[in-house]
Amino acid sequence: MASLTGRLDLDLEGRTALVTGVAGGIGGQVADLLAAAGAHVFGTDANADALSAASADWAGDGHETMPADLGDPGQCGRVVESAHALHGRLDIVVAVHALLVRREMADVDAAEFDRQMNVNARAQYFLAQAALPLMTRAGFGRIVLFTSPAGYAGSVARASAYAMSKGAAIGLARSIARRHGPDNITCNLVAPGSIDTPMLRGDLGDAELSAITGAIPLRRLGDPAEVAYGVLYLVGRWGGYVNGHMLVVDGGAAMGA
């Protein structure tokens, strides 16, 4: 019988993983875990200084980072090409990046709406569009798109445009899962709920934050690492037969929605 350690092997050693939003709390944890599991990480974020700080523990030694504004479709293709060029392969894409602007629906203007749609929805589409031919030729791929419980249950925290943009990921992921499953490419979703990150806290007041926490059955905010562990499952050996699935990591807040 194989040892437990052998059976727990994630089969990530030597794979190349593109991770976006690395300067954020969740993206940074995803990148750290993948690097620790033996993958070569190509990390990107729009904030160059924060990206450098977040990748300090693993940058170099087979890993690389590149600042990029993924609201620009051209940069999506450039990031994918650069990630592939790192070691001549691209096995994993994890699209963690997101833009959240809290504003009442009546106060959202067209430019602000477009910016959230471009960063949160359009970027995922064009990242996948660029990555899929490379994965198809290789006969292997793992794509994880980030959505939100707000994308299917609605937002109560002044984030209707954000909720709409995150809902788009669900249709995209399941379309990829159906179309490219025969190519040995899986595409899944992670939907973090209220995770303790600077993006969540943003401009939330104490009363709003208390109301959010009080609606979570576990009565606490999630830790970014708790989301990253789910990503590790989906892209590794253990999640090989999981396709088109949405993993909700929200402490039970959106049960039944």
C-alpha positions in Angstrom: 0.0 0.0 0.0 1.3 3.5 -0.9 2.3 5.7 2.0 -0.1 8.4 3.0 2.4 11.0 2.0 2.5 9.6 -1.5 -1.2 9.4 -1.8 -1.5 13.0 -0.7 0.8 14.2 -3.5 -0.9 17.0 -5.4 1.0 16.3 -8.6 1.9 20.0 -8.9 5.7 19.6 -9.0 7.1 21.3 -12.1 3.8 22.7 -13.4 3.5 26.3 -14.4 0.7 28.3 -12.7 -0.5 31.8 -13.7 -2.0 33.5 -10.7 -3.6 36.9 -10.9 -4.3 39.4 -8.1 -1.2 38.2 -6.2 -0.9 41.5 -4.3 -4.3 40.8 -2.7 -4.9 38.7 0.4 -6.3 35.7 -1.4 -4.1 35.8 -4.5 -1.0 36.0 -2.4 -2.0 32.9 -0.4 -2.8 31.0 -3.6 0.6 31.9 -5.1 2.4 31.0 -1.8 0.7 27.6 -1.6 1.3 26.7 -5.3 5.0 27.6 -4.9 5.3 25.5 -1.8 3.6 22.6 -3.6 6.4 22.7 -6.2 4.6 24.6 -9.0 6.4 27.4 -10.9 4.3 30.5 -10.2 3.9 33.4 -12.6 2.2 36.1 -10.6 0.6 39.3 -11.7 -1.2 42.3 -10.3 -1.9 45.9 -11.3 0.0 47.2 -8.3 3.7 46.7 -9.0 5.0 47.7 -5.6 2.5 45.5 -3.8 3.2 42.6 -6.2 6.9 42.8 -5.4 6.2 42.7 -1.7 3.7 39.9 -1.9 6.1 37.7 -3.9 9.2 38.3 -1.9 9.3 34.8 -0.4 9.1 33.0 -3.7 10.1 35.3 -6.6 13.0 34.0 -8.6 14.2 30.4 -8.6 11.8 29.3 -11.4 9.1 31.8 -10.5 8.4 35.2 -12.0 6.1 38.2 -11.6 4.9 40.9 -14.0 2.7 43.9 -13.2 -0.3 44.2 -15.6 -3.7 45.9 -15.8 -6.0 43.1 -16.8 -8.8 45.5 -17.5 -6.9 45.8 -20.9 -7.6 42.7 -23.0 -4.3 43.1 -24.7 -2.5 42.7 -21.4 -4.4 39.5 -20.7 -2.8 37.9 -23.8 0.6 39.3 -22.9 0.5 37.9 -19.4 -0.5 34.4 -20.7 2.2 34.4 -23.3 4.8 35.5 -20.7 3.6 32.8 -18.2 3.9 30.1 -20.9 7.4 31.4 -21.9 8.7 30.9 -18.4 9.1 27.2 -18.8 7.5 26.4 -22.1 4.2 25.3 -20.6 1.1 26.7 -18.9 -0.8 24.1 -16.8 -2.9 26.2 -14.4 -4.6 29.6 -14.5 -6.1 31.0 -11.3 -7.9 34.3 -11.9 -8.2 35.8 -8.4 -8.0 39.5 -9.3 -11.1 41.7 -8.7 -12.2 45.3 -8.4 -14.9 46.2 -5.9 -16.4 49.6 -5.8 -19.2 50.1 -3.2 -21.8 52.5 -4.3 -25.6 52.6 -4.4 -27.0 51.5 -7.7 -28.4 54.9 -8.5 -24.9 56.5 -8.1 -22.9 54.2 -10.4 -21.9 55.9 -13.6 -21.1 54.2 -16.9 -17.3 54.6 -16.6 -17.3 53.0 -13.2 -19.6 50.2 -14.3 -17.4 49.5 -17.3 -14.2 49.4 -15.3 -15.6 46.8 -12.9 -17.0 44.7 -15.8 -13.6 45.0 -17.6 -11.5 43.9 -14.7 -13.9 41.3 -13.2 -15.5 39.7 -16.2 -13.9 40.6 -19.5 -10.4 39.9 -18.2 -11.4 36.4 -17.2 -12.7 35.8 -20.7 -9.6 37.0 -22.4 -7.2 35.2 -20.0 -9.1 32.0 -20.8 -9.2 32.7 -24.5 -5.4 33.1 -24.6 -4.7 30.1 -22.3 -7.0 27.5 -23.8 -5.2 26.9 -27.1 -1.9 26.3 -25.2 -3.6 23.9 -22.8 -5.5 22.1 -25.6 -2.2 21.5 -27.4 -0.6 20.1 -24.2 -3.6 17.9 -23.5 -3.9 19.3 -19.9 -5.2 22.3 -18.1 -6.7 23.5 -14.9 -8.6 26.8 -14.8 -10.1 28.4 -11.7 -12.2 31.5 -12.0 -13.2 33.5 -9.0 -16.8 34.5 -8.6 -18.7 35.6 -5.4 -21.9 34.5 -3.6 -23.0 38.0 -4.6 -22.9 36.8 -8.2 -25.8 34.4 -7.7 -27.4 35.6 -4.5 -27.1 39.3 -4.9 -25.2 41.9 -2.9 -26.4 43.6 0.3 -23.3 45.8 0.6 -23.7 48.5 -2.0 -22.1 46.4 -4.8 -24.7 45.7 -7.5 -22.2 46.3 -10.4 -19.7 44.0 -8.7 -22.3 41.3 -8.2 -23.3 41.5 -11.9 -19.7 41.3 -13.0 -19.0 38.2 -10.8 -22.1 36.5 -12.0 -20.6 36.5 -15.5 -17.8 34.1 -14.3 -20.4 31.4 -13.6 -21.5 31.1 -17.2 -18.0 31.4 -18.6 -16.6 28.7 -16.3 -19.3 26.2 -17.1 -19.1 26.9 -20.9 -15.3 26.2 -20.7 -16.0 23.1 -18.6 -18.4 21.7 -21.2 -16.4 22.6 -24.3 -13.0 21.7 -23.1 -13.5 18.8 -20.8 -12.8 16.4 -23.7 -9.3 18.1 -24.0 -8.5 17.2 -20.4 -9.1 20.7 -19.2 -11.2 21.4 -16.2 -12.7 24.8 -15.3 -14.1 25.4 -11.9 -15.2 28.4 -9.7 -14.3 29.5 -6.3 -16.8 31.9 -4.6 -15.3 33.4 -1.5 -17.8 35.0 0.9 -16.7 37.6 3.5 -13.0 37.0 3.7 -10.8 39.2 5.9 -9.0 41.2 3.2 -8.4 44.9 2.6 -10.8 44.7 -0.3 -13.6 43.4 1.9 -13.1 46.0 4.7 -12.7 48.8 2.2 -15.0 51.6 3.3 -17.3 49.4 5.4 -18.3 51.0 8.7 -18.4 49.1 11.9 -22.1 48.6 11.7 -22.0 47.1 8.2 -19.1 44.8 9.1 -20.9 43.7 12.2 -24.1 43.0 10.2 -22.1 40.9 7.7 -20.3 38.9 10.4 -23.6 38.4 12.2 -25.2 36.8 9.2 -22.4 34.1 8.9 -23.2 30.9 10.8 -19.6 30.7 11.9 -19.8 34.3 13.2 -16.4 35.3 11.8 -14.8 36.4 8.6 -12.9 33.9 6.6 -9.1 33.7 6.4 -7.6 34.1 2.9 -5.7 30.8 3.4 -9.0 29.0 3.8 -9.9 30.0 0.2 -6.4 29.2 -1.1 -6.7 25.6 0.2 -9.8 25.1 -2.0 -7.9 26.3 -5.0 -5.1 23.8 -4.3 -7.7 21.0 -4.3 -9.2 22.0 -7.6 -5.9 22.4 -9.5 -4.2 19.3 -8.1 -4.5 15.6 -8.4 -7.4 15.4 -5.9 -9.7 17.6 -8.0 -9.0 15.9 -11.3 -12.6 14.7 -11.8 -14.2 18.0 -10.6 -15.3 20.1 -13.5 -17.8 23.0 -13.8 -18.2 23.1 -10.0 -18.5 26.2 -7.8 -16.8 25.9 -4.5 -18.4 28.3 -2.0 -16.1 29.4 0.8 -18.3 31.6 2.9 -18.8 30.0 6.4 -22.4 29.0 5.4 -23.7 32.5 4.8 -25.4 31.8 1.4 -26.7 28.4 2.1 -29.7 27.6 -0.2 -29.3 30.8 -2.2 
